[in-house]
C-alpha cells in the first residue's frame, strides 16, 4: 500500500480548511487550522512524520 497523501488547502485570512486523502482517494482527515506559519508547519510535520524546515 502506498504511503502517498494528497493535501487540499482552502486558505482564508483567519483560517485554513484542510483535507487529506490517501492514495486510494479516501479522505483520512479534515480540519480547520488558524492561518499561522507555526500551525501549518506543525500540521505538515504530523502528516509527513518527518522534519519540516522552518522558514
Helices and strands as residue ranges (DSSP letters): E 5-11, E 15-22, E 27-34, H 37-48
